[in-house]
Amino acid sequence: MKAEFKTRLAAYLIDLIIIGLLMGIVMCIKEKDPKVKQLKSDRNIVNELYANKEIKFEDYFERRTTIDQQIDQECVIYMIYNIILIICYFILLPYYWNGQTVGKKALKIKIVSSNENKITITSLLIRNLIINGLGYIIMVLLFLYLLPNKMYFVFESIFSFLQIILVILSISMILYRRDKRGLHDILSGTKVCKCER
Protein backbone atom coordinates (compact mmCIF):
# COMPACT_ATOMS: atom_id res chain seq x y z
CA MET A 1 0.00 0.00 0.00
CA LYS A 2 1.46 3.38 -1.04
CA ALA A 3 2.50 5.89 1.61
CA GLU A 4 0.64 9.20 1.75
CA PHE A 5 2.43 12.50 1.20
CA LYS A 6 2.03 13.72 4.78
CA THR A 7 3.57 10.50 6.13
CA ARG A 8 6.48 10.77 3.70
CA LEU A 9 6.94 14.44 4.60
CA ALA A 10 6.92 13.75 8.34
CA ALA A 11 9.48 10.94 7.91
CA TYR A 12 11.67 13.22 5.79
CA LEU A 13 11.47 15.99 8.39
CA ILE A 14 12.68 13.55 11.07
CA ASP A 15 15.56 12.60 8.78
CA LEU A 16 16.37 16.26 8.11
CA ILE A 17 16.52 16.99 11.84
CA ILE A 18 19.02 14.15 12.29
CA ILE A 19 21.09 15.25 9.27
CA GLY A 20 20.84 18.86 10.41
CA LEU A 21 22.26 18.00 13.82
CA LEU A 22 25.13 16.08 12.24
CA MET A 23 25.83 18.91 9.80
CA GLY A 24 25.46 21.51 12.55
CA ILE A 25 28.37 20.06 14.47
CA VAL A 26 30.62 20.36 11.43
CA MET A 27 29.29 23.81 10.48
CA CYS A 28 30.26 25.13 13.93
CA ILE A 29 33.84 24.13 13.16
CA LYS A 30 33.68 25.80 9.73
CA GLU A 31 32.39 29.09 11.16
CA LYS A 32 35.51 29.30 13.34
CA ASP A 33 37.85 28.97 10.36
CA PRO A 34 39.73 32.31 10.25
CA LYS A 35 40.17 32.27 6.46
CA VAL A 36 36.42 31.73 5.90
CA LYS A 37 35.64 34.47 8.42
CA GLN A 38 37.95 36.88 6.59
CA LEU A 39 36.44 36.04 3.20
CA LYS A 40 32.92 36.59 4.54
CA SER A 41 34.06 39.92 5.96
CA ASP A 42 35.53 40.84 2.55
CA ARG A 43 32.24 39.89 0.91
CA ASN A 44 30.32 42.16 3.30
CA ILE A 45 32.68 45.04 2.47
CA VAL A 46 32.18 44.52 -1.27
CA ASN A 47 28.40 44.41 -0.75
CA GLU A 48 28.53 47.69 1.21
CA LEU A 49 30.71 49.35 -1.42
CA TYR A 50 28.21 48.43 -4.11
CA ALA A 51 25.19 49.41 -1.99
CA ASN A 52 26.80 52.81 -1.38
CA LYS A 53 27.48 53.14 -5.13
CA GLU A 54 31.23 53.33 -4.53
CA ILE A 55 31.93 50.63 -7.11
CA LYS A 56 30.25 49.79 -10.42
CA PHE A 57 28.34 46.57 -11.02
CA GLU A 58 31.11 45.03 -13.17
CA ASP A 59 33.67 45.52 -10.39
CA TYR A 60 31.20 44.30 -7.78
CA PHE A 61 30.36 41.17 -9.80
CA GLU A 62 34.04 40.35 -10.40
CA ARG A 63 35.00 40.77 -6.76
CA ARG A 64 31.90 39.08 -5.37
CA THR A 65 32.18 35.98 -7.61
CA THR A 66 35.89 35.66 -6.79
CA ILE A 67 35.20 35.81 -3.04
CA ASP A 68 32.28 33.37 -3.27
CA GLN A 69 34.40 30.87 -5.20
CA GLN A 70 37.21 31.22 -2.64
CA ILE A 71 34.74 30.59 0.21
CA ASP A 72 33.48 27.46 -1.54
CA GLN A 73 37.07 26.29 -2.12
CA GLU A 74 37.80 26.75 1.58
CA CYS A 75 34.69 24.70 2.37
CA VAL A 76 35.39 21.73 0.08
CA ILE A 77 35.98 19.42 3.02
CA TYR A 78 32.48 20.25 4.27
CA MET A 79 30.97 19.54 0.85
CA ILE A 80 32.73 16.17 0.86
CA TYR A 81 31.42 15.54 4.39
CA ASN A 82 27.92 16.39 3.16
CA ILE A 83 28.28 13.90 0.29
CA ILE A 84 29.47 11.19 2.70
CA LEU A 85 26.58 11.96 5.06
CA ILE A 86 24.00 11.70 2.26
CA ILE A 87 25.53 8.45 1.00
CA CYS A 88 25.66 6.90 4.48
CA TYR A 89 22.23 8.06 5.68
CA PHE A 90 20.08 8.08 2.55
CA ILE A 91 21.75 5.31 0.51
CA LEU A 92 23.60 2.82 2.71
CA LEU A 93 21.24 2.93 5.71
CA PRO A 94 18.10 2.19 3.64
CA TYR A 95 19.97 -0.44 1.62
CA TYR A 96 20.96 -2.38 4.74
CA TRP A 97 17.90 -1.44 6.81
CA ASN A 98 15.12 -2.77 4.57
CA GLY A 99 14.47 0.48 2.68
CA GLN A 100 14.20 2.64 5.76
CA THR A 101 15.87 5.63 7.34
CA VAL A 102 15.20 6.55 10.96
CA GLY A 103 12.26 8.73 9.90
CA LYS A 104 10.77 6.06 7.67
CA LYS A 105 11.19 3.41 10.37
CA ALA A 106 9.48 5.65 12.93
CA LEU A 107 6.50 6.16 10.62
CA LYS A 108 6.42 2.58 9.34
CA ILE A 109 7.10 3.26 5.66
CA LYS A 110 9.89 2.08 3.39
CA ILE A 111 11.41 2.42 -0.06
CA VAL A 112 10.94 -0.58 -2.32
CA SER A 113 11.59 -1.17 -5.99
CA SER A 114 8.61 -0.70 -8.30
CA ASN A 115 8.26 -4.46 -8.60
CA GLU A 116 8.33 -4.84 -4.78
CA ASN A 117 11.84 -6.37 -4.73
CA LYS A 118 14.64 -5.20 -2.45
CA ILE A 119 16.03 -1.86 -3.55
CA THR A 120 19.47 -1.60 -5.08
CA ILE A 121 22.32 0.77 -4.30
CA THR A 122 21.97 2.15 -7.84
CA SER A 123 18.28 2.97 -7.31
CA LEU A 124 19.03 4.69 -4.03
CA LEU A 125 21.87 6.64 -5.65
CA ILE A 126 19.59 7.87 -8.46
CA ARG A 127 16.92 8.92 -5.91
CA ASN A 128 19.45 10.95 -3.97
CA LEU A 129 20.99 12.60 -7.01
CA ILE A 130 17.60 14.29 -7.37
CA ILE A 131 15.80 14.59 -4.04
CA ASN A 132 18.69 15.21 -1.63
CA GLY A 133 20.85 17.30 -3.93
CA LEU A 134 23.69 14.81 -4.27
CA GLY A 135 23.97 15.56 -7.99
CA TYR A 136 24.07 19.29 -7.29
CA ILE A 137 26.86 18.99 -4.70
CA ILE A 138 28.95 16.77 -6.98
CA MET A 139 28.54 19.19 -9.92
CA VAL A 140 29.50 22.16 -7.72
CA LEU A 141 32.64 20.33 -6.63
CA LEU A 142 33.57 19.65 -10.26
CA PHE A 143 32.93 23.22 -11.38
CA LEU A 144 34.71 24.71 -8.38
CA TYR A 145 38.16 23.92 -9.72
CA LEU A 146 37.46 23.66 -13.44
CA LEU A 147 35.85 27.03 -14.08
CA PRO A 148 36.91 30.64 -13.53
CA ASN A 149 34.95 32.62 -10.94
CA LYS A 150 32.26 34.17 -13.19
CA MET A 151 31.55 30.93 -15.04
CA TYR A 152 31.53 29.05 -11.74
CA PHE A 153 28.96 31.49 -10.37
CA VAL A 154 26.74 31.10 -13.46
CA PHE A 155 26.91 27.28 -13.53
CA GLU A 156 26.46 26.99 -9.76
CA SER A 157 23.42 29.29 -9.98
CA ILE A 158 21.93 27.28 -12.87
CA PHE A 159 22.40 23.96 -11.05
CA SER A 160 21.02 25.44 -7.83
CA PHE A 161 17.91 26.58 -9.73
CA LEU A 162 17.57 23.19 -11.45
CA GLN A 163 17.85 21.42 -8.09
CA ILE A 164 14.99 23.52 -6.69
CA ILE A 165 12.86 22.83 -9.79
CA LEU A 166 13.49 19.06 -9.54
CA VAL A 167 12.46 19.01 -5.87
CA ILE A 168 9.31 21.06 -6.56
CA LEU A 169 8.46 18.80 -9.50
CA SER A 170 8.96 15.67 -7.38
CA ILE A 171 6.80 17.03 -4.57
CA SER A 172 4.06 18.04 -7.04
CA MET A 173 4.10 14.58 -8.59
CA ILE A 174 3.78 12.92 -5.17
CA LEU A 175 0.84 15.18 -4.35
CA TYR A 176 -1.05 14.83 -7.62
CA ARG A 177 -0.17 11.48 -9.18
CA ARG A 178 -2.45 8.59 -8.42
CA ASP A 179 0.51 6.29 -7.63
CA LYS A 180 2.11 8.95 -5.32
CA ARG A 181 5.51 8.63 -7.04
CA GLY A 182 7.79 11.61 -7.49
CA LEU A 183 10.30 12.17 -10.27
CA HIS A 184 13.02 10.64 -8.08
CA ASP A 185 10.83 7.54 -7.56
CA ILE A 186 10.12 7.13 -11.27
CA LEU A 187 13.71 7.62 -12.45
CA SER A 188 15.06 5.26 -9.79
CA GLY A 189 12.36 2.63 -10.27
CA THR A 190 11.25 2.88 -6.64
CA LYS A 191 8.21 3.73 -4.57
CA VAL A 192 7.50 4.40 -0.92
CA CYS A 193 4.94 2.17 0.72
CA LYS A 194 3.63 1.30 4.16
CA CYS A 195 5.39 -1.52 5.96
CA GLU A 196 3.46 -4.72 6.34
CA ARG A 197 2.94 -5.79 9.90
C-alpha positions as CSV (number, residue, x, y, z in Angstrom):
1,M,0.0,0.0,0.0
2,K,1.5,3.4,-1.0
3,A,2.5,5.9,1.6
4,E,0.6,9.2,1.7
5,F,2.4,12.5,1.2
6,K,2.0,13.7,4.8
7,T,3.6,10.5,6.1
8,R,6.5,10.8,3.7
9,L,6.9,14.4,4.6
10,A,6.9,13.7,8.3
11,A,9.5,10.9,7.9
12,Y,11.7,13.2,5.8
13,L,11.5,16.0,8.4
14,I,12.7,13.5,11.1
15,D,15.6,12.6,8.8
16,L,16.4,16.3,8.1
17,I,16.5,17.0,11.8
18,I,19.0,14.1,12.3
19,I,21.1,15.2,9.3
20,G,20.8,18.9,10.4
21,L,22.3,18.0,13.8
22,L,25.1,16.1,12.2
23,M,25.8,18.9,9.8
24,G,25.5,21.5,12.6
25,I,28.4,20.1,14.5
26,V,30.6,20.4,11.4
27,M,29.3,23.8,10.5
28,C,30.3,25.1,13.9
29,I,33.8,24.1,13.2
30,K,33.7,25.8,9.7
31,E,32.4,29.1,11.2
32,K,35.5,29.3,13.3
33,D,37.8,29.0,10.4
34,P,39.7,32.3,10.2
35,K,40.2,32.3,6.5
36,V,36.4,31.7,5.9
37,K,35.6,34.5,8.4
38,Q,37.9,36.9,6.6
39,L,36.4,36.0,3.2
40,K,32.9,36.6,4.5
41,S,34.1,39.9,6.0
42,D,35.5,40.8,2.6
43,R,32.2,39.9,0.9
44,N,30.3,42.2,3.3
45,I,32.7,45.0,2.5
46,V,32.2,44.5,-1.3
47,N,28.4,44.4,-0.7
48,E,28.5,47.7,1.2
49,L,30.7,49.4,-1.4
50,Y,28.2,48.4,-4.1
51,A,25.2,49.4,-2.0
52,N,26.8,52.8,-1.4
53,K,27.5,53.1,-5.1
54,E,31.2,53.3,-4.5
55,I,31.9,50.6,-7.1
56,K,30.3,49.8,-10.4
57,F,28.3,46.6,-11.0
58,E,31.1,45.0,-13.2
59,D,33.7,45.5,-10.4
60,Y,31.2,44.3,-7.8
61,F,30.4,41.2,-9.8
62,E,34.0,40.3,-10.4
63,R,35.0,40.8,-6.8
64,R,31.9,39.1,-5.4
65,T,32.2,36.0,-7.6
66,T,35.9,35.7,-6.8
67,I,35.2,35.8,-3.0
68,D,32.3,33.4,-3.3
69,Q,34.4,30.9,-5.2
70,Q,37.2,31.2,-2.6
71,I,34.7,30.6,0.2
72,D,33.5,27.5,-1.5
73,Q,37.1,26.3,-2.1
74,E,37.8,26.8,1.6
75,C,34.7,24.7,2.4
76,V,35.4,21.7,0.1
77,I,36.0,19.4,3.0
78,Y,32.5,20.2,4.3
79,M,31.0,19.5,0.9
80,I,32.7,16.2,0.9
81,Y,31.4,15.5,4.4
82,N,27.9,16.4,3.2
83,I,28.3,13.9,0.3
84,I,29.5,11.2,2.7
85,L,26.6,12.0,5.1
86,I,24.0,11.7,2.3
87,I,25.5,8.5,1.0
88,C,25.7,6.9,4.5
89,Y,22.2,8.1,5.7
90,F,20.1,8.1,2.6
91,I,21.7,5.3,0.5
92,L,23.6,2.8,2.7
93,L,21.2,2.9,5.7
94,P,18.1,2.2,3.6
95,Y,20.0,-0.4,1.6
96,Y,21.0,-2.4,4.7
97,W,17.9,-1.4,6.8
98,N,15.1,-2.8,4.6
99,G,14.5,0.5,2.7
100,Q,14.2,2.6,5.8
101,T,15.9,5.6,7.3
102,V,15.2,6.5,11.0
103,G,12.3,8.7,9.9
104,K,10.8,6.1,7.7
105,K,11.2,3.4,10.4
106,A,9.5,5.6,12.9
107,L,6.5,6.2,10.6
108,K,6.4,2.6,9.3
109,I,7.1,3.3,5.7
110,K,9.9,2.1,3.4
111,I,11.4,2.4,-0.1
112,V,10.9,-0.6,-2.3
113,S,11.6,-1.2,-6.0
114,S,8.6,-0.7,-8.3
115,N,8.3,-4.5,-8.6
116,E,8.3,-4.8,-4.8
117,N,11.8,-6.4,-4.7
118,K,14.6,-5.2,-2.5
119,I,16.0,-1.9,-3.5
120,T,19.5,-1.6,-5.1
121,I,22.3,0.8,-4.3
122,T,22.0,2.2,-7.8
123,S,18.3,3.0,-7.3
124,L,19.0,4.7,-4.0
125,L,21.9,6.6,-5.6
126,I,19.6,7.9,-8.5
127,R,16.9,8.9,-5.9
128,N,19.4,10.9,-4.0
129,L,21.0,12.6,-7.0
130,I,17.6,14.3,-7.4
131,I,15.8,14.6,-4.0
132,N,18.7,15.2,-1.6
133,G,20.8,17.3,-3.9
134,L,23.7,14.8,-4.3
135,G,24.0,15.6,-8.0
136,Y,24.1,19.3,-7.3
137,I,26.9,19.0,-4.7
138,I,29.0,16.8,-7.0
139,M,28.5,19.2,-9.9
140,V,29.5,22.2,-7.7
141,L,32.6,20.3,-6.6
142,L,33.6,19.6,-10.3
143,F,32.9,23.2,-11.4
144,L,34.7,24.7,-8.4
145,Y,38.2,23.9,-9.7
146,L,37.5,23.7,-13.4
147,L,35.9,27.0,-14.1
148,P,36.9,30.6,-13.5
149,N,34.9,32.6,-10.9
150,K,32.3,34.2,-13.2
151,M,31.5,30.9,-15.0
152,Y,31.5,29.0,-11.7
153,F,29.0,31.5,-10.4
154,V,26.7,31.1,-13.5
155,F,26.9,27.3,-13.5
156,E,26.5,27.0,-9.8
157,S,23.4,29.3,-10.0
158,I,21.9,27.3,-12.9
159,F,22.4,24.0,-11.1
160,S,21.0,25.4,-7.8
161,F,17.9,26.6,-9.7
162,L,17.6,23.2,-11.5
163,Q,17.8,21.4,-8.1
164,I,15.0,23.5,-6.7
165,I,12.9,22.8,-9.8
166,L,13.5,19.1,-9.5
167,V,12.5,19.0,-5.9
168,I,9.3,21.1,-6.6
169,L,8.5,18.8,-9.5
170,S,9.0,15.7,-7.4
171,I,6.8,17.0,-4.6
172,S,4.1,18.0,-7.0
173,M,4.1,14.6,-8.6
174,I,3.8,12.9,-5.2
175,L,0.8,15.2,-4.4
176,Y,-1.1,14.8,-7.6
177,R,-0.2,11.5,-9.2
178,R,-2.4,8.6,-8.4
179,D,0.5,6.3,-7.6
180,K,2.1,8.9,-5.3
181,R,5.5,8.6,-7.0
182,G,7.8,11.6,-7.5
183,L,10.3,12.2,-10.3
184,H,13.0,10.6,-8.1
185,D,10.8,7.5,-7.6
186,I,10.1,7.1,-11.3
187,L,13.7,7.6,-12.5
188,S,15.1,5.3,-9.8
189,G,12.4,2.6,-10.3
190,T,11.3,2.9,-6.6
191,K,8.2,3.7,-4.6
192,V,7.5,4.4,-0.9
193,C,4.9,2.2,0.7
194,K,3.6,1.3,4.2
195,C,5.4,-1.5,6.0
196,E,3.5,-4.7,6.3
197,R,2.9,-5.8,9.9
